[in-house]
Amino acid sequence: MKASITTVIRNVAAAAAIAAAGTGFAHAATAAEQPSVVIVHGAFADGSDWAKVIPLLQAKGVKVTAVQNSLTSLADDVAATRRAIDNQPGKVVLVGHSWGGTVITEAGAGDKVASLVYVAAFAPDAGQATSDLGKDLPPAPGITKLTVDKFGFASLSPAVLKENFAQDVPADHAAVMAATQGPIAVKAFGEKTTVAAWKNHPSWYIVSKNDRMIQPDLERRFAKALGAKTTELPTSHVPQQSRPADVAKVILDAVAASK
């Protein structure tokens, strides 16, 4: 039995190698026509946070991958994002929301990334930690209401999430968001980036004008520093939930410009 299993594994590996070689040119052609989109969710969320935007991108023929961050550290989330980037057939438009902006700033410096899209997101410079940002501004209301467990992971209570994270989302949907949220290790906010991908890639930025998790003025500051093509939406911290078509339009603009 062991010999037969080994043989099967070898045959599968050989077939995979042949298939990869045979489809390499097709992958290259597809990549040349249109980049893939890799989406990096933020804290207090998971990949399903983008369930309303992803179908709108797919309807336009865009290949989409939503990274599932562990939220255990900056290094872990960067590693997961880099794996997703490397698994794409060609160029990538890298999208980050909230904490995901810090992740794409670190993970997106490679040549495979064509452009960056920040959605109500942090955009630190090299050597900065997320916790360093916006200290000169009054704190956003929601960030002062985190619940931290005995393991050092922060989350949002259902009431806080509805009032400060997703105040423009229907209550029943906000309740699902609270149940599916990913707690984040508090220490991650203090971990510093080593690069700033936005210095070498064109960027787009969506400012959420009614954000209660990141100060809107801080988001505008990021957009200006990035020299980003900027869109302002009258939304909460999660425009991908309340205005998915508008968010998809910005991402598609980045895809079209990155061909």
C-alpha positions in Angstrom: 0.0 0.0 0.0 2.8 2.4 0.8 4.4 1.8 -2.5 1.2 2.4 -4.4 0.5 5.7 -2.5 4.1 6.9 -3.3 3.5 6.1 -6.9 0.3 8.0 -7.0 1.9 11.0 -5.3 4.7 11.0 -7.9 2.3 10.7 -10.8 0.2 13.6 -9.5 3.4 15.7 -9.0 4.5 14.9 -12.5 1.1 15.7 -14.0 1.1 19.0 -12.1 4.5 20.0 -13.4 3.5 19.2 -17.0 0.2 21.2 -16.6 2.1 24.1 -15.1 4.5 24.1 -18.0 1.8 23.8 -20.6 -0.3 26.6 -19.2 2.5 29.0 -18.4 2.1 30.9 -21.7 -1.7 31.2 -21.2 -1.2 32.5 -17.7 1.2 35.1 -18.9 -1.1 36.2 -21.6 -4.0 36.5 -19.2 -1.9 38.4 -16.7 -0.8 40.8 -19.4 -4.4 41.7 -20.2 -5.7 42.2 -16.7 -4.2 42.1 -13.2 -5.7 40.0 -10.4 -7.0 41.7 -7.3 -5.9 40.6 -3.8 -7.9 42.0 -0.9 -6.5 42.3 2.6 -9.2 42.7 5.3 -8.7 44.7 8.5 -9.0 44.0 12.2 -12.4 43.0 13.6 -13.3 41.4 10.3 -12.4 38.5 8.0 -12.5 37.9 4.2 -16.3 37.8 4.2 -16.2 41.5 4.9 -15.8 41.9 1.1 -18.6 39.6 0.0 -20.5 42.5 -1.6 -17.6 43.8 -3.6 -16.1 40.6 -4.8 -19.0 39.6 -7.1 -19.0 43.0 -8.7 -15.3 42.6 -9.6 -15.8 39.0 -10.8 -18.7 40.2 -13.0 -16.1 42.2 -14.9 -13.8 39.2 -15.4 -11.4 40.1 -12.6 -9.8 37.3 -10.6 -10.1 38.0 -6.9 -8.5 36.5 -3.9 -9.4 37.6 -0.3 -6.6 36.9 2.1 -7.6 35.4 5.5 -5.4 37.2 8.0 -4.6 35.5 11.3 -4.4 39.0 12.9 -1.7 37.6 15.2 1.1 39.9 14.1 2.1 42.2 11.3 4.7 39.6 10.1 2.1 36.8 10.0 -0.4 38.9 8.0 2.3 40.1 5.6 3.4 36.5 5.0 -0.2 35.4 4.2 -0.6 38.4 1.8 2.7 37.7 0.1 1.7 34.1 -0.5 -1.6 35.3 -2.1 0.4 37.7 -4.3 2.8 35.0 -5.4 0.0 32.6 -6.2 -1.5 35.0 -8.8 -0.7 34.4 -12.5 0.6 37.9 -13.2 0.4 41.5 -11.9 -1.7 42.3 -8.8 -3.8 45.2 -7.6 -3.4 45.0 -3.9 -6.3 46.3 -1.8 -6.2 46.9 2.0 -8.9 48.0 4.4 -8.1 49.5 7.8 -5.3 47.5 9.4 -5.0 45.9 6.0 -3.5 49.1 4.8 -0.5 48.6 7.1 -0.2 45.1 5.8 -0.2 46.0 2.1 2.3 48.8 2.8 4.7 46.2 4.0 3.7 43.3 1.7 3.2 45.2 -1.5 6.7 46.5 -2.3 7.6 43.8 -4.9 7.5 44.1 -8.6 4.5 41.8 -9.0 2.3 44.5 -7.4 1.0 46.9 -10.0 -0.9 49.3 -7.7 -2.3 49.8 -4.3 -5.9 50.6 -3.1 -6.4 51.8 0.4 -9.9 51.7 1.8 -10.3 53.7 5.0 -6.9 52.3 5.8 -3.7 53.0 7.6 -0.8 53.9 5.3 2.4 54.2 7.5 5.8 55.2 6.2 8.7 52.9 6.6 9.7 52.5 10.2 6.3 53.5 11.6 3.9 51.4 13.6 0.1 51.6 13.3 0.0 52.9 16.8 2.3 55.8 15.9 -0.3 57.3 13.5 -2.6 60.1 14.1 -1.4 60.8 17.7 -1.8 64.5 17.1 -5.5 64.2 16.4 -8.4 63.4 18.8 -8.8 59.7 19.0 -11.5 58.1 16.9 -14.5 57.2 19.1 -14.6 53.5 18.3 -10.9 52.8 18.9 -11.3 53.8 22.5 -14.0 51.1 23.1 -12.1 47.9 22.3 -12.5 44.8 24.4 -9.2 43.1 25.2 -9.3 39.5 26.4 -6.8 37.7 28.7 -4.8 36.6 25.7 -4.1 40.1 24.5 -6.6 40.1 21.5 -8.9 43.1 20.9 -12.4 42.9 19.5 -15.5 45.0 19.3 -18.7 44.2 21.2 -21.8 44.0 19.0 -23.0 47.3 20.3 -19.7 49.1 19.7 -19.4 47.5 16.2 -22.9 48.7 15.2 -22.4 52.2 16.6 -18.8 52.9 15.5 -17.6 50.4 12.9 -20.7 49.8 10.8 -23.2 52.5 11.7 -24.6 52.6 8.2 -25.1 48.9 7.8 -28.5 47.2 8.7 -28.6 46.0 12.3 -29.1 42.3 11.4 -26.0 42.4 9.1 -23.9 44.3 11.7 -24.8 41.5 14.1 -23.4 38.9 11.7 -20.2 41.1 11.3 -19.8 41.1 15.1 -20.1 37.3 15.2 -17.6 36.7 12.4 -15.1 39.4 13.3 -11.4 38.4 13.7 -9.9 39.7 17.0 -6.4 41.2 16.5 -3.4 40.9 18.8 -3.0 44.3 20.4 0.8 43.9 20.0 0.4 44.0 16.2 -0.4 47.7 16.3 3.0 48.4 17.8 5.0 46.5 15.1 6.9 48.7 12.7 7.0 48.4 8.9 10.3 48.2 7.1 9.2 49.6 3.7 6.5 51.8 2.3 5.2 50.1 -0.9 3.2 53.3 -1.8 6.5 55.1 -2.5 7.0 52.9 -5.6 3.5 52.1 -6.8 0.6 54.2 -7.9 -2.1 54.4 -5.2 -5.9 54.9 -4.9 -7.5 55.9 -1.6 -11.1 55.9 -0.3 -11.7 58.2 2.6 -14.7 57.4 4.7 -16.1 60.7 5.7 -18.1 59.4 8.7 -15.5 57.0 10.0 -15.5 56.4 13.7 -12.5 54.0 13.8 -9.9 56.0 11.9 -10.1 59.8 11.9 -11.2 61.0 8.5 -8.7 63.8 8.6 -6.0 61.2 9.1 -7.2 59.3 6.1 -7.0 62.5 4.1 -3.5 63.0 5.3 -2.6 59.5 4.2 -4.1 60.1 0.7 -2.1 63.3 0.3 1.1 61.7 1.4 0.6 58.9 -1.1 -0.3 61.2 -3.9 -3.3 58.9 -4.3 -6.2 59.2 -6.6 -8.7 60.0 -3.9 -12.5 59.3 -3.5 -14.5 60.4 -0.5 -17.6 58.5 0.4 -20.2 59.5 3.1 -19.8 56.2 4.9 -18.8 54.4 8.1 -15.5 52.5 8.4 -16.8 49.8 6.1 -17.7 51.4 2.7 -17.3 47.9 1.2 -20.4 47.0 3.1 -22.6 50.1 2.7 -21.4 51.3 -0.7 -20.0 48.3 -2.4 -20.6 49.5 -6.0 -18.6 52.7 -5.3 -15.7 50.7 -3.8 -15.7 48.3 -6.7 -15.6 51.2 -9.1 -12.4 52.5 -7.5 -10.8 49.1 -7.6 -11.8 48.6 -11.2 -10.3 52.0 -12.0 -7.0 50.8 -10.5 -7.2 47.5 -12.5 -7.9 49.4 -15.8 -4.9 51.7 -15.1 -2.6 48.8 -14.3 -3.0 46.9 -17.5 
